[in-house]
Amino acid sequence: MAEPPKRRVVKKVDGGHGHHGGAWKVAYADFVTAMMALFMVMWLLASTDAQTRKEIANYFRTGIMPEGSLSMNRAAQITPSVIEAAPSPPPPGQESISNEAATALKNEMMRLGQVDATLAAVLKGVHVEVTPEGVLIEIVDEGNNLLFDTASSKLKEPLIAFLKKMGPILGESDSKVEINGHTDAAPFAHGAKLSNWDLSYQRASASHDILVASGLDDKKVTGVFARGSSQPYVKTDPYAPQNRRISILVKIAKNAGQGGKETKTADQVDDASSLKDSTPTPPTPEAPTPAPEK
Protein backbone atom coordinates (compact mmCIF):
# COMPACT_ATOMS: atom_id res chain seq x y z
CA MET A 1 0.00 0.00 0.00
CA ALA A 2 1.43 3.35 -1.00
CA GLU A 3 2.33 5.88 1.78
CA PRO A 4 0.26 9.07 1.90
CA PRO A 5 2.12 12.21 0.78
CA LYS A 6 3.81 14.19 3.60
CA ARG A 7 2.49 17.65 4.38
CA ARG A 8 5.16 20.29 4.10
CA VAL A 9 4.98 22.84 6.91
CA VAL A 10 6.61 26.25 6.30
CA LYS A 11 7.27 28.32 9.46
CA LYS A 12 7.53 32.06 8.97
CA VAL A 13 9.29 34.13 11.62
CA ASP A 14 8.59 37.88 11.61
CA GLY A 15 11.12 40.32 13.08
CA GLY A 16 13.38 38.06 15.01
CA HIS A 17 16.40 39.86 16.46
CA GLY A 18 16.68 42.39 13.71
CA HIS A 19 17.13 46.22 14.03
CA HIS A 20 14.86 47.79 16.69
CA GLY A 21 15.37 51.46 15.63
CA GLY A 22 17.17 54.40 17.44
CA ALA A 23 14.33 56.20 19.22
CA TRP A 24 15.47 54.87 22.60
CA LYS A 25 18.88 56.47 22.10
CA VAL A 26 17.36 59.93 21.77
CA ALA A 27 15.34 59.44 24.95
CA TYR A 28 18.40 58.13 26.79
CA ALA A 29 20.51 61.10 25.64
CA ASP A 30 17.87 63.52 26.92
CA PHE A 31 17.83 61.70 30.24
CA VAL A 32 21.64 61.83 30.58
CA THR A 33 21.66 65.55 29.68
CA ALA A 34 19.00 66.31 32.28
CA MET A 35 20.92 64.39 34.94
CA MET A 36 24.14 66.23 34.07
CA ALA A 37 22.37 69.58 34.37
CA LEU A 38 20.91 68.52 37.72
CA PHE A 39 24.32 67.57 39.10
CA MET A 40 25.84 70.83 37.84
CA VAL A 41 23.14 72.82 39.63
CA MET A 42 23.69 70.82 42.81
CA TRP A 43 27.45 71.40 42.56
CA LEU A 44 26.99 75.16 42.05
CA LEU A 45 24.67 75.40 45.05
CA ALA A 46 27.19 73.58 47.23
CA SER A 47 30.36 75.34 46.10
CA THR A 48 29.33 79.01 45.61
CA ASP A 49 28.26 81.79 47.94
CA ALA A 50 25.06 83.81 47.76
CA GLN A 51 26.62 86.66 45.76
CA THR A 52 27.99 84.33 43.09
CA ARG A 53 24.66 82.51 42.79
CA LYS A 54 22.94 85.87 42.35
CA GLU A 55 25.34 86.83 39.56
CA ILE A 56 24.82 83.51 37.78
CA ALA A 57 21.04 83.83 38.02
CA ASN A 58 21.22 87.41 36.75
CA TYR A 59 23.29 86.27 33.76
CA PHE A 60 20.62 83.80 32.66
CA ARG A 61 17.95 86.51 33.05
CA THR A 62 19.72 89.43 31.38
CA GLY A 63 22.73 88.06 29.50
CA ILE A 64 25.06 90.42 31.41
CA MET A 65 28.23 88.64 32.45
CA PRO A 66 29.89 89.88 35.66
CA GLU A 67 33.53 90.86 35.75
CA GLY A 68 36.07 88.82 37.66
CA SER A 69 36.43 85.05 37.90
CA LEU A 70 33.07 84.48 36.19
CA SER A 71 33.79 86.72 33.22
CA MET A 72 34.94 83.88 30.91
CA ASN A 73 37.81 85.95 29.57
CA ARG A 74 35.53 88.96 29.23
CA ALA A 75 33.35 87.42 26.54
CA ALA A 76 31.04 89.57 24.45
CA GLN A 77 28.21 90.77 26.62
CA ILE A 78 25.55 93.44 26.98
CA THR A 79 26.73 96.22 29.26
CA PRO A 80 24.98 99.31 30.63
CA SER A 81 25.55 102.54 28.78
CA VAL A 82 27.67 104.62 31.16
CA ILE A 83 29.14 107.32 28.93
CA GLU A 84 32.23 109.27 29.91
CA ALA A 85 32.85 112.54 28.14
CA ALA A 86 34.92 115.66 28.66
CA PRO A 87 33.24 118.72 27.10
CA SER A 88 35.91 121.03 28.52
CA PRO A 89 39.30 120.04 29.92
CA PRO A 90 39.92 120.48 33.65
CA PRO A 91 42.67 122.80 34.88
CA PRO A 92 46.30 121.59 34.66
CA GLY A 93 47.24 119.32 37.51
CA GLN A 94 43.60 118.37 38.14
CA GLU A 95 43.07 116.39 34.95
CA SER A 96 44.66 113.14 36.14
CA ILE A 97 42.80 113.25 39.48
CA SER A 98 39.44 113.88 37.79
CA ASN A 99 40.01 111.12 35.23
CA GLU A 100 40.92 108.64 37.96
CA ALA A 101 37.84 109.56 39.97
CA ALA A 102 35.60 109.29 36.89
CA THR A 103 37.04 105.89 36.02
CA ALA A 104 36.55 104.62 39.58
CA LEU A 105 32.93 105.83 39.67
CA LYS A 106 32.21 104.36 36.26
CA ASN A 107 33.64 100.98 37.27
CA GLU A 108 31.57 100.92 40.44
CA MET A 109 28.39 101.73 38.53
CA MET A 110 29.17 99.11 35.90
CA ARG A 111 29.60 96.55 38.66
CA LEU A 112 26.22 97.49 40.10
CA GLY A 113 24.54 97.10 36.73
CA GLN A 114 26.02 93.65 36.24
CA VAL A 115 24.37 92.19 39.33
CA ASP A 116 20.99 93.94 39.16
CA ALA A 117 18.81 94.14 36.06
CA THR A 118 16.86 97.14 37.42
CA LEU A 119 20.03 99.14 38.00
CA ALA A 120 21.27 98.15 34.55
CA ALA A 121 18.19 99.78 33.04
CA VAL A 122 18.80 102.99 35.02
CA LEU A 123 22.49 103.00 34.07
CA LYS A 124 21.56 103.26 30.41
CA GLY A 125 20.68 106.87 31.20
CA VAL A 126 23.69 107.64 33.43
CA HIS A 127 26.43 109.80 31.92
CA VAL A 128 29.76 110.66 33.54
CA GLU A 129 31.65 113.80 32.52
CA VAL A 130 34.92 115.31 33.65
CA THR A 131 34.43 119.05 34.13
CA PRO A 132 36.65 121.84 35.47
CA GLU A 133 34.79 121.57 38.80
CA GLY A 134 35.15 117.80 39.13
CA VAL A 135 33.26 114.71 38.03
CA LEU A 136 29.64 115.25 36.96
CA ILE A 137 27.20 112.31 37.17
CA GLU A 138 24.04 112.92 35.13
CA ILE A 139 21.08 110.62 35.83
CA VAL A 140 18.95 111.28 32.76
CA ASP A 141 15.35 110.38 32.03
CA GLU A 142 15.50 108.54 28.71
CA GLY A 143 11.72 108.56 28.35
CA ASN A 144 11.33 105.10 29.94
CA ASN A 145 9.67 106.43 33.14
CA LEU A 146 12.32 104.96 35.44
CA LEU A 147 13.11 108.17 37.38
CA PHE A 148 9.91 110.11 38.07
CA ASP A 149 6.54 110.87 36.55
CA THR A 150 5.90 114.08 34.68
CA ALA A 151 5.26 117.02 37.03
CA SER A 152 5.83 114.78 40.06
CA SER A 153 8.56 115.10 42.68
CA LYS A 154 8.17 111.51 43.89
CA LEU A 155 11.15 109.39 42.91
CA LYS A 156 10.45 106.01 41.37
CA GLU A 157 11.80 102.75 42.77
CA PRO A 158 14.54 102.21 40.12
CA LEU A 159 16.01 105.66 40.83
CA ILE A 160 15.72 105.12 44.58
CA ALA A 161 17.55 101.80 44.26
CA PHE A 162 20.31 103.45 42.25
CA LEU A 163 20.74 106.30 44.75
CA LYS A 164 20.87 103.84 47.64
CA LYS A 165 23.79 102.10 45.94
CA MET A 166 25.52 105.39 45.13
CA GLY A 167 25.33 106.65 48.73
CA PRO A 168 28.06 104.35 50.10
CA ILE A 169 30.23 104.89 47.01
CA LEU A 170 30.14 108.66 47.40
CA GLY A 171 30.56 108.29 51.17
CA GLU A 172 33.90 106.54 50.72
CA SER A 173 35.32 109.56 48.90
CA ASP A 174 36.73 112.62 50.65
CA SER A 175 35.35 114.91 47.96
CA LYS A 176 32.52 117.37 48.42
CA VAL A 177 29.24 116.69 46.63
CA GLU A 178 26.72 119.03 45.01
CA ILE A 179 23.22 117.82 44.05
CA ASN A 180 21.19 119.53 41.31
CA GLY A 181 17.64 119.01 40.09
CA HIS A 182 16.61 119.75 36.49
CA THR A 183 13.33 119.81 34.57
CA ASP A 184 12.25 120.31 30.99
CA ALA A 185 10.74 123.58 29.79
CA ALA A 186 7.11 122.42 29.81
CA PRO A 187 5.27 125.05 31.88
CA PHE A 188 2.73 124.34 34.58
CA ALA A 189 -0.86 125.39 34.12
CA HIS A 190 -1.67 129.01 34.84
CA GLY A 191 -2.38 129.49 38.53
CA ALA A 192 -0.59 126.32 39.64
CA LYS A 193 1.14 126.50 43.00
CA LEU A 194 4.13 124.56 41.67
CA SER A 195 6.76 125.71 39.18
CA ASN A 196 9.70 124.04 37.48
CA TRP A 197 11.99 125.66 40.05
CA ASP A 198 10.00 124.12 42.90
CA LEU A 199 9.82 120.76 41.17
CA SER A 200 13.55 120.59 40.44
CA TYR A 201 14.39 121.45 44.05
CA GLN A 202 12.00 118.85 45.46
CA ARG A 203 13.55 116.15 43.27
CA ALA A 204 17.07 117.20 44.25
CA SER A 205 16.11 117.33 47.94
CA ALA A 206 14.56 113.86 47.80
CA SER A 207 17.72 112.53 46.14
CA HIS A 208 19.83 114.19 48.84
CA ASP A 209 17.81 112.52 51.60
CA ILE A 210 18.25 109.07 50.06
CA LEU A 211 21.99 109.51 49.51
CA VAL A 212 22.54 110.70 53.09
CA ALA A 213 20.41 107.88 54.51
CA SER A 214 22.45 105.39 52.47
CA GLY A 215 25.91 106.41 53.67
CA LEU A 216 26.86 109.85 52.32
CA ASP A 217 28.03 112.19 55.07
CA ASP A 218 25.77 115.23 55.07
CA LYS A 219 28.79 117.41 55.91
CA LYS A 220 30.23 116.59 52.48
CA VAL A 221 27.18 118.05 50.71
CA THR A 222 27.95 121.61 49.68
CA GLY A 223 24.47 122.36 48.44
CA VAL A 224 21.17 121.16 46.97
CA PHE A 225 20.20 123.36 44.04
CA ALA A 226 17.17 123.91 41.83
CA ARG A 227 18.14 124.48 38.22
CA GLY A 228 14.67 124.31 36.72
CA SER A 229 14.88 124.31 32.93
CA SER A 230 17.81 126.75 32.85
CA GLN A 231 20.41 124.09 31.98
CA PRO A 232 18.85 121.71 29.42
CA TYR A 233 20.68 118.48 28.69
CA VAL A 234 19.44 118.58 25.10
CA LYS A 235 20.13 122.20 24.21
CA THR A 236 18.32 121.98 20.87
CA ASP A 237 15.08 120.71 22.44
CA PRO A 238 14.16 122.20 25.83
CA TYR A 239 11.11 119.91 26.01
CA ALA A 240 13.08 116.65 25.57
CA PRO A 241 12.61 114.07 28.36
CA GLN A 242 16.40 113.90 28.81
CA ASN A 243 16.25 117.38 30.37
CA ARG A 244 14.44 115.86 33.36
CA ARG A 245 17.34 114.63 35.42
CA ILE A 246 19.35 114.62 38.64
CA SER A 247 23.01 115.65 38.47
CA ILE A 248 25.60 114.94 41.15
CA LEU A 249 28.83 116.92 41.03
CA VAL A 250 31.75 115.29 42.84
CA LYS A 251 34.12 118.18 43.44
CA ILE A 252 37.81 117.40 43.06
CA ALA A 253 40.16 119.64 45.04
CA LYS A 254 42.95 121.33 43.14
CA ASN A 255 46.44 119.95 43.46
CA ALA A 256 47.79 121.58 46.60
CA GLY A 257 51.34 120.72 45.65
CA GLN A 258 51.14 122.73 42.49
CA GLY A 259 49.59 125.69 44.28
CA GLY A 260 52.39 125.61 46.86
CA LYS A 261 54.97 125.45 44.15
CA GLU A 262 53.55 128.48 42.39
CA THR A 263 53.40 130.42 45.65
CA LYS A 264 56.95 129.50 46.47
CA THR A 265 58.14 130.63 43.10
CA ALA A 266 56.30 133.93 43.47
CA ASP A 267 57.81 134.41 46.92
CA GLN A 268 61.24 133.72 45.55
CA VAL A 269 60.68 136.29 42.85
CA ASP A 270 59.50 138.85 45.41
CA ASP A 271 62.47 138.11 47.66
CA ALA A 272 64.84 138.43 44.76
CA SER A 273 63.24 141.70 43.71
CA SER A 274 63.39 143.16 47.22
CA LEU A 275 66.96 141.99 47.59
CA LYS A 276 67.85 143.62 44.32
CA ASP A 277 66.16 146.87 45.36
CA SER A 278 67.89 146.93 48.75
CA THR A 279 71.40 146.35 47.37
CA PRO A 280 73.27 149.69 47.38
CA THR A 281 74.60 150.90 44.06
CA PRO A 282 78.38 151.29 44.13
CA PRO A 283 79.62 154.87 43.37
CA THR A 284 80.88 155.57 39.89
CA PRO A 285 84.62 156.40 39.96
CA GLU A 286 85.44 159.92 38.81
CA ALA A 287 87.51 160.37 35.70
CA PRO A 288 91.08 161.67 36.35
CA THR A 289 91.54 165.37 35.74
CA PRO A 290 93.73 165.88 32.62
CA ALA A 291 97.04 167.67 33.16
CA PRO A 292 97.28 171.20 31.72
CA GLU A 293 99.12 171.50 28.48
CA LYS A 294 102.43 173.12 28.57
C-alpha positions as a Python dict, from the first residue, in 0.01 Angstrom:
ca = {
    (1, 'M'): (0, 0, 0),
    (2, 'A'): (143, 335, -100),
    (3, 'E'): (233, 588, 178),
    (4, 'P'): (26, 907, 190),
    (5, 'P'): (212, 1221, 78),
    (6, 'K'): (381, 1419, 360),
    (7, 'R'): (249, 1765, 438),
    (8, 'R'): (516, 2029, 410),
    (9, 'V'): (498, 2284, 691),
    (10, 'V'): (661, 2625, 630),
    (11, 'K'): (727, 2832, 946),
    (12, 'K'): (753, 3206, 897),
    (13, 'V'): (929, 3413, 1162),
    (14, 'D'): (859, 3788, 1161),
    (15, 'G'): (1112, 4032, 1308),
    (16, 'G'): (1338, 3806, 1501),
    (17, 'H'): (1640, 3986, 1646),
    (18, 'G'): (1668, 4239, 1371),
    (19, 'H'): (1713, 4622, 1403),
    (20, 'H'): (1486, 4779, 1669),
    (21, 'G'): (1537, 5146, 1563),
    (22, 'G'): (1717, 5440, 1744),
    (23, 'A'): (1433, 5620, 1922),
    (24, 'W'): (1547, 5487, 2260),
    (25, 'K'): (1888, 5647, 2210),
    (26, 'V'): (1736, 5993, 2177),
    (27, 'A'): (1534, 5944, 2495),
    (28, 'Y'): (1840, 5813, 2679),
    (29, 'A'): (2051, 6110, 2564),
    (30, 'D'): (1787, 6352, 2692),
    (31, 'F'): (1783, 6170, 3024),
    (32, 'V'): (2164, 6183, 3058),
    (33, 'T'): (2166, 6555, 2968),
    (34, 'A'): (1900, 6631, 3228),
    (35, 'M'): (2092, 6439, 3494),
    (36, 'M'): (2414, 6623, 3407),
    (37, 'A'): (2237, 6958, 3437),
    (38, 'L'): (2091, 6852, 3772),
    (39, 'F'): (2432, 6757, 3910),
    (40, 'M'): (2584, 7083, 3784),
    (41, 'V'): (2314, 7282, 3963),
    (42, 'M'): (2369, 7082, 4281),
    (43, 'W'): (2745, 7140, 4256),
    (44, 'L'): (2699, 7516, 4205),
    (45, 'L'): (2467, 7540, 4505),
    (46, 'A'): (2719, 7358, 4723),
    (47, 'S'): (3036, 7534, 4610),
    (48, 'T'): (2933, 7901, 4561),
    (49, 'D'): (2826, 8179, 4794),
    (50, 'A'): (2506, 8381, 4776),
    (51, 'Q'): (2662, 8666, 4576),
    (52, 'T'): (2799, 8433, 4309),
    (53, 'R'): (2466, 8251, 4279),
    (54, 'K'): (2294, 8587, 4235),
    (55, 'E'): (2534, 8683, 3956),
    (56, 'I'): (2482, 8351, 3778),
    (57, 'A'): (2104, 8383, 3802),
    (58, 'N'): (2122, 8741, 3675),
    (59, 'Y'): (2329, 8627, 3376),
    (60, 'F'): (2062, 8380, 3266),
    (61, 'R'): (1795, 8651, 3305),
    (62, 'T'): (1972, 8943, 3138),
    (63, 'G'): (2273, 8806, 2950),
    (64, 'I'): (2506, 9042, 3141),
    (65, 'M'): (2823, 8864, 3245),
    (66, 'P'): (2989, 8988, 3566),
    (67, 'E'): (3353, 9086, 3575),
    (68, 'G'): (3607, 8882, 3766),
    (69, 'S'): (3643, 8505, 3790),
    (70, 'L'): (3307, 8448, 3619),
    (71, 'S'): (3379, 8672, 3322),
    (72, 'M'): (3494, 8388, 3091),
    (73, 'N'): (3781, 8595, 2957),
    (74, 'R'): (3553, 8896, 2923),
    (75, 'A'): (3335, 8742, 2654),
    (76, 'A'): (3104, 8957, 2445),
    (77, 'Q'): (2821, 9077, 2662),
    (78, 'I'): (2555, 9344, 2698),
    (79, 'T'): (2673, 9622, 2926),
    (80, 'P'): (2498, 9931, 3063),
    (81, 'S'): (2555, 10254, 2878),
    (82, 'V'): (2767, 10462, 3116),
    (83, 'I'): (2914, 10732, 2893),
    (84, 'E'): (3223, 10927, 2991),
    (85, 'A'): (3285, 11254, 2814),
    (86, 'A'): (3492, 11566, 2866),
    (87, 'P'): (3324, 11872, 2710),
    (88, 'S'): (3591, 12103, 2852),
    (89, 'P'): (3930, 12004, 2992),
    (90, 'P'): (3992, 12048, 3365),
    (91, 'P'): (4267, 12280, 3488),
    (92, 'P'): (4630, 12159, 3466),
    (93, 'G'): (4724, 11932, 3751),
    (94, 'Q'): (4360, 11837, 3814),
    (95, 'E'): (4307, 11639, 3495),
    (96, 'S'): (4466, 11314, 3614),
    (97, 'I'): (4280, 11325, 3948),
    (98, 'S'): (3944, 11388, 3779),
    (99, 'N'): (4001, 11112, 3523),
    (100, 'E'): (4092, 10864, 3796),
    (101, 'A'): (3784, 10956, 3997),
    (102, 'A'): (3560, 10929, 3689),
    (103, 'T'): (3704, 10589, 3602),
    (104, 'A'): (3655, 10462, 3958),
    (105, 'L'): (3293, 10583, 3967),
    (106, 'K'): (3221, 10436, 3626),
    (107, 'N'): (3364, 10098, 3727),
    (108, 'E'): (3157, 10092, 4044),
    (109, 'M'): (2839, 10173, 3853),
    (110, 'M'): (2917, 9911, 3590),
    (111, 'R'): (2960, 9655, 3866),
    (112, 'L'): (2622, 9749, 4010),
    (113, 'G'): (2454, 9710, 3673),
    (114, 'Q'): (2602, 9365, 3624),
    (115, 'V'): (2437, 9219, 3933),
    (116, 'D'): (2099, 9394, 3916),
    (117, 'A'): (1881, 9414, 3606),
    (118, 'T'): (1686, 9714, 3742),
    (119, 'L'): (2003, 9914, 3800),
    (120, 'A'): (2127, 9815, 3455),
    (121, 'A'): (1819, 9978, 3304),
    (122, 'V'): (1880, 10299, 3502),
    (123, 'L'): (2249, 10300, 3407),
    (124, 'K'): (2156, 10326, 3041),
    (125, 'G'): (2068, 10687, 3120),
    (126, 'V'): (2369, 10764, 3343),
    (127, 'H'): (2643, 10980, 3192),
    (128, 'V'): (2976, 11066, 3354),
    (129, 'E'): (3165, 11380, 3252),
    (130, 'V'): (3492, 11531, 3365),
    (131, 'T'): (3443, 11905, 3413),
    (132, 'P'): (3665, 12184, 3547),
    (133, 'E'): (3479, 12157, 3880),
    (134, 'G'): (3515, 11780, 3913),
    (135, 'V'): (3326, 11471, 3803),
    (136, 'L'): (2964, 11525, 3696),
    (137, 'I'): (2720, 11231, 3717),
    (138, 'E'): (2404, 11292, 3513),
    (139, 'I'): (2108, 11062, 3583),
    (140, 'V'): (1895, 11128, 3276),
    (141, 'D'): (1535, 11038, 3203),
    (142, 'E'): (1550, 10854, 2871),
    (143, 'G'): (1172, 10856, 2835),
    (144, 'N'): (1133, 10510, 2994),
    (145, 'N'): (967, 10643, 3314),
    (146, 'L'): (1232, 10496, 3544),
    (147, 'L'): (1311, 10817, 3738),
    (148, 'F'): (991, 11011, 3807),
    (149, 'D'): (654, 11087, 3655),
    (150, 'T'): (590, 11408, 3468),
    (151, 'A'): (526, 11702, 3703),
    (152, 'S'): (583, 11478, 4006),
    (153, 'S'): (856, 11510, 4268),
    (154, 'K'): (817, 11151, 4389),
    (155, 'L'): (1115, 10939, 4291),
    (156, 'K'): (1045, 10601, 4137),
    (157, 'E'): (1180, 10275, 4277),
    (158, 'P'): (1454, 10221, 4012),
    (159, 'L'): (1601, 10566, 4083),
    (160, 'I'): (1572, 10512, 4458),
    (161, 'A'): (1755, 10180, 4426),
    (162, 'F'): (2031, 10345, 4225),
    (163, 'L'): (2074, 10630, 4475),
    (164, 'K'): (2087, 10384, 4764),
    (165, 'K'): (2379, 10210, 4594),
    (166, 'M'): (2552, 10539, 4513),
    (167, 'G'): (2533, 10665, 4873),
    (168, 'P'): (2806, 10435, 5010),
    (169, 'I'): (3023, 10489, 4701),
    (170, 'L'): (3014, 10866, 4740),
    (171, 'G'): (3056, 10829, 5117),
    (172, 'E'): (3390, 10654, 5072),
    (173, 'S'): (3532, 10956, 4890),
    (174, 'D'): (3673, 11262, 5065),
    (175, 'S'): (3535, 11491, 4796),
    (176, 'K'): (3252, 11737, 4842),
    (177, 'V'): (2924, 11669, 4663),
    (178, 'E'): (2672, 11903, 4501),
    (179, 'I'): (2322, 11782, 4405),
    (180, 'N'): (2119, 11953, 4131),
    (181, 'G'): (1764, 11901, 4009),
    (182, 'H'): (1661, 11975, 3649),
    (183, 'T'): (1333, 11981, 3457),
    (184, 'D'): (1225, 12031, 3099),
    (185, 'A'): (1074, 12358, 2979),
    (186, 'A'): (711, 12242, 2981),
    (187, 'P'): (527, 12505, 3188),
    (188, 'F'): (273, 12434, 3458),
    (189, 'A'): (-86, 12539, 3412),
    (190, 'H'): (-167, 12901, 3484),
    (191, 'G'): (-238, 12949, 3853),
    (192, 'A'): (-59, 12632, 3964),
    (193, 'K'): (114, 12650, 4300),
    (194, 'L'): (413, 12456, 4167),
    (195, 'S'): (676, 12571, 3918),
    (196, 'N'): (970, 12404, 3748),
    (197, 'W'): (1199, 12566, 4005),
    (198, 'D'): (1000, 12412, 4290),
    (199, 'L'): (982, 12076, 4117),
    (200, 'S'): (1355, 12059, 4044),
    (201, 'Y'): (1439, 12145, 4405),
    (202, 'Q'): (1200, 11885, 4546),
    (203, 'R'): (1355, 11615, 4327),
    (204, 'A'): (1707, 11720, 4425),
    (205, 'S'): (1611, 11733, 4794),
    (206, 'A'): (1456, 11386, 4780),
    (207, 'S'): (1772, 11253, 4614),
    (208, 'H'): (1983, 11419, 4884),
    (209, 'D'): (1781, 11252, 5160),
    (210, 'I'): (1825, 10907, 5006),
    (211, 'L'): (2199, 10951, 4951),
    (212, 'V'): (2254, 11070, 5309),
    (213, 'A'): (2041, 10788, 5451),
    (214, 'S'): (2245, 10539, 5247),
    (215, 'G'): (2591, 10641, 5367),
    (216, 'L'): (2686, 10985, 5232),
    (217, 'D'): (2803, 11219, 5507),
    (218, 'D'): (2577, 11523, 5507),
    (219, 'K'): (2879, 11741, 5591),
    (220, 'K'): (3023, 11659, 5248),
    (221, 'V'): (2718, 11805, 5071),
    (222, 'T'): (2795, 12161, 4968),
    (223, 'G'): (2447, 12236, 4844),
    (224, 'V'): (2117, 12116, 4697),
    (225, 'F'): (2020, 12336, 4404),
    (226, 'A'): (1717, 12391, 4183),
    (227, 'R'): (1814, 12448, 3822),
    (228, 'G'): (1467, 12431, 3672),
    (229, 'S'): (1488, 12431, 3293),
    (230, 'S'): (1781, 12675, 3285),
    (231, 'Q'): (2041, 12409, 3198),
    (232, 'P'): (1885, 12171, 2942),
    (233, 'Y'): (2068, 11848, 2869),
    (234, 'V'): (1944, 11858, 2510),
    (235, 'K'): (2013, 12220, 2421),
    (236, 'T'): (1832, 12198, 2087),
    (237, 'D'): (1508, 12071, 2244),
    (238, 'P'): (1416, 12220, 2583),
    (239, 'Y'): (1111, 11991, 2601),
    (240, 'A'): (1308, 11665, 2557),
    (241, 'P'): (1261, 11407, 2836),
    (242, 'Q'): (1640, 11390, 2881),
    (243, 'N'): (1625, 11738, 3037),
    (244, 'R'): (1444, 11586, 3336),
    (245, 'R'): (1734, 11463, 3542),
    (246, 'I'): (1935, 11462, 3864),
    (247, 'S'): (2301, 11565, 3847),
    (248, 'I'): (2560, 11494, 4115),
    (249, 'L'): (2883, 11692, 4103),
    (250, 'V'): (3175, 11529, 4284),
    (251, 'K'): (3412, 11818, 4344),
    (252, 'I'): (3781, 11740, 4306),
    (253, 'A'): (4016, 11964, 4504),
    (254, 'K'): (4295, 12133, 4314),
    (255, 'N'): (4644, 11995, 4346),
    (256, 'A'): (4779, 12158, 4660),
    (257, 'G'): (5134, 12072, 4565),
    (258, 'Q'): (5114, 12273, 4249),
    (259, 'G'): (4959, 12569, 4428),
    (260, 'G'): (5239, 12561, 4686),
    (261, 'K'): (5497, 12545, 4415),
    (262, 'E'): (5355, 12848, 4239),
    (263, 'T'): (5340, 13042, 4565),
    (264, 'K'): (5695, 12950, 4647),
    (265, 'T'): (5814, 13063, 4310),
    (266, 'A'): (5630, 13393, 4347),
    (267, 'D'): (5781, 13441, 4692),
    (268, 'Q'): (6124, 13372, 4555),
    (269, 'V'): (6068, 13629, 4285),
    (270, 'D'): (5950, 13885, 4541),
    (271, 'D'): (6247, 13811, 4766),
    (272, 'A'): (6484, 13843, 4476),
    (273, 'S'): (6324, 14170, 4371),
    (274, 'S'): (6339, 14316, 4722),
    (275, 'L'): (6696, 14199, 4759),
    (276, 'K'): (6785, 14362, 4432),
    (277, 'D'): (6616, 14687, 4536),
    (278, 'S'): (6789, 14693, 4875),
    (279, 'T'): (7140, 14635, 4737),
    (280, 'P'): (7327, 14969, 4738),
    (281, 'T'): (7460, 15090, 4406),
    (282, 'P'): (7838, 15129, 4413),
    (283, 'P'): (7962, 15487, 4337),
    (284, 'T'): (8088, 15557, 3989),
    (285, 'P'): (8462, 15640, 3996),
    (286, 'E'): (8544, 15992, 3881),
    (287, 'A'): (8751, 16037, 3570),
    (288, 'P'): (9108, 16167, 3635),
    (289, 'T'): (9154, 16537, 3574),
    (290, 'P'): (9373, 16588, 3262),
    (291, 'A'): (9704, 16767, 3316),
    (292, 'P'): (9728, 17120, 3172),
    (293, 'E'): (9912, 17150, 2848),
    (294, 'K'): (10243, 17312, 2857),
}
